Amino acid sequence: MAETNLYLTTKELADLLRVKERKVYELAAASEVPFTRVTGKLLFPRHLIEAWLARHTEVSGDLVSLPDPPAVAAGSHDPLLDWALRESRCGIATFFDGSLDGLERFGRREALFCGIHIGEPSAAAEGRQWNVGHVARRFPVMPVALVEWAWRERGLVVANGNPLDIRSVADVKGRRLVPRQAEAGAQHLLRSLLEDEGLSDGELDLTAAARTEHDVAISVLNGRADAGLGIACVAREYRLGFVPLMQERFDLLVWRRSWFEPALHTLIAFCRTQAFRDKAEELGGYDVSGFGTVHYNGP
């Protein structure tokens, strides 16, 4: 399969499997192979086909399972998670570069789990859902679980005392706004909030992108930006002003099999201690009462 082809056609998959196209249609009709349908045409996501082939490969009659991922945490950076990984001595390394980046690395089995906070508009009364839709679409046939880490207070980080009197997203018009990298869940959310207010890039004074929550705060602290979308605990850490906008849910996406591996088991056990709950309260802006709640459980 060519690396540049994100989706395979029916003929390409038939050639790969060395079967007739009719057989591919039969597999799709029985939902035995991952596929999507666009304008009536079947397309097969390459990354899911690779995973499906790995799960259905036999050597000497034994099913070959997918390779075990390394002990790495990917996805979005979260201060409480970062602290818990160190404090628990679980041995899990980190590669935090945004929720969407984490999903890709997780899908390539380059991470034990990834942290995500991706908002999606909803017709429900609460107005926004978190993470489940992205996971269900990205991993529809994979043995993954989405487990709650914490609810976090999300809003605008501003200068101490809020001298520019920024009270809402609409007030960033004409102000220096620090964005995040394209792969960040916060940037995905910021785009949605700006669209809700009818604001375009031409009406904003965008600075260089920040890659972490801390970088957002530092940009405001050093006067390079007037505001940035951030979380309450970081604004508090840097003694900056904070304009609350919403509560967002930060989840951990894990391979179900990995949940019982020693490294992740050690981390989860530590997060059920009083020390963990005390740290969340100390940082501020967290609600960890739902820690461990399963919000999605794949097939």
C-alpha positions, 0 to 999 in steps of 0.5 A, spaced: 500 500 500 502 506 498 504 511 504 501 516 500 494 513 499 490 514 506 484 510 503 484 504 498 479 503 493 475 497 492 480 494 486 486 496 490 484 492 496 482 486 492 489 487 489 492 487 496 488 481 498 489 477 491 481 476 491 476 478 486 472 485 487 466 481 489 469 478 495 471 485 498 464 487 497 461 481 501 466 483 506 464 490 507 457 488 506 458 483 512 462 489 516 468 484 516 472 489 514 473 497 516 470 501 510 467 508 509 462 510 504 462 517 500 457 519 495 455 511 494 463 509 493 466 504 498 473 507 501 477 503 506 482 507 510 489 505 510 491 505 517 485 501 519 486 496 513 493 495 516 491 493 523 485 489 520 490 485 516 495 484 522 489 482 527 487 476 521 494 474 520 496 467 522 502 463 522 503 456 524 495 456 525 496 462 531 493 468 530 498 474 530 496 480 535 498 487 534 505 489 536 505 491 544 506 499 544 512 502 547 511 505 554 509 512 552 504 517 553 502 521 547 497 527 545 495 533 549 499 536 555 496 536 562 499 539 568 496 534 573 497 528 568 505 530 567 505 530 575 502 524 576 507 520 571 513 523 574 510 522 581 508 515 580 514 512 578 510 508 573 516 509 567 512 512 562 515 517 557 512 522 554 511 525 547 506 531 548 504 535 542 497 535 541 490 531 541 490 530 534 498 528 533 496 523 539 491 520 536 495 519 530 501 516 534 496 512 538 493 509 531 500 507 529 501 504 536 507 508 538 504 510 544 501 506 550 495 511 551 494 518 549 490 524 552 485 528 548 480 534 549 477 535 542 470 538 543 464 537 538 458 541 537 452 537 540 444 538 539 444 536 546 442 541 552 450 541 554 451 544 547 458 540 546 461 533 547 468 531 548 472 526 544 467 520 543 466 522 536 473 522 534 475 516 537 469 512 534 470 515 527 478 514 528 478 507 531 471 503 529 473 496 529 479 497 534 480 494 542 480 501 545 477 504 551 476 512 552 477 513 560 476 519 563 482 523 566 478 530 569 474 535 567 478 542 566 476 549 567 478 552 560 478 559 558 482 565 556 488 567 559 489 574 560 494 579 564 494 580 571 488 584 573 485 583 566 487 591 564 484 590 557 477 588 560 477 582 556 470 578 558 469 573 552 471 570 545 468 576 542 473 581 546 479 578 542 477 582 536 483 586 534 487 584 540 494 580 540 491 572 540 496 567 541 494 560 537 496 553 538 499 548 533 494 545 528 494 538 532 492 541 539 485 540 541 485 547 544 486 550 537 481 545 534 476 548 540 479 556 539 477 555 531 470 553 533 469 558 538 471 564 533 467 561 528 461 562 533 463 569 534 463 570 526 471 572 527 475 571 521 483 571 522 483 578 518 480 581 524 485 578 529 492 579 531 495 572 531 502 571 534 506 565 533 503 559 535 504 556 542 505 548 543 503 547 550 499 550 555 505 553 559 507 557 553 500 560 552 501 563 559 508 565 558 506 569 552 501 573 556 506 574 562 511 576 557 507 581 554 507 578 547 500 576 547 494 579 550 490 573 551 490 566 549 485 560 550 488 556 556 486 552 562 485 555 569 491 551 573 496 554 568 493 561 569 493 560 576 501 558 576 503 564 573 499 569 577 495 571 571 488 573 569 483 568 567 476 569 564 472 562 564 468 559 558 467 552 559 468 545 563 472 541 558 473 533 559 480 530 558 480 523 557 485 518 556 485 513 550 488 506 551 489 500 548 484 495 552 490 490 553 495 495 555 490 497 561 493 491 565 500 492 563 505 494 569 506 501 567 499 503 566 497 499 572 502 503 576 499 510 574 492 508 575 493 505 582 497 512 584 491 516 581 486 513 586 490 515 592 489 521 596 495 524 594 493 525 587 486 528 589 490 533 594 494 535 588 488 536 583 485 541 588 492 544 589 493 546 582 485 548 581 481 548 576 480 540 576 474 536 577 477 528 578 471 525 581 469 522 575 476 519 574 476 512 571 469 513 568 469 509 561 466 513 556 467 509 550 469 501 549 470 499 542 469 492 540 
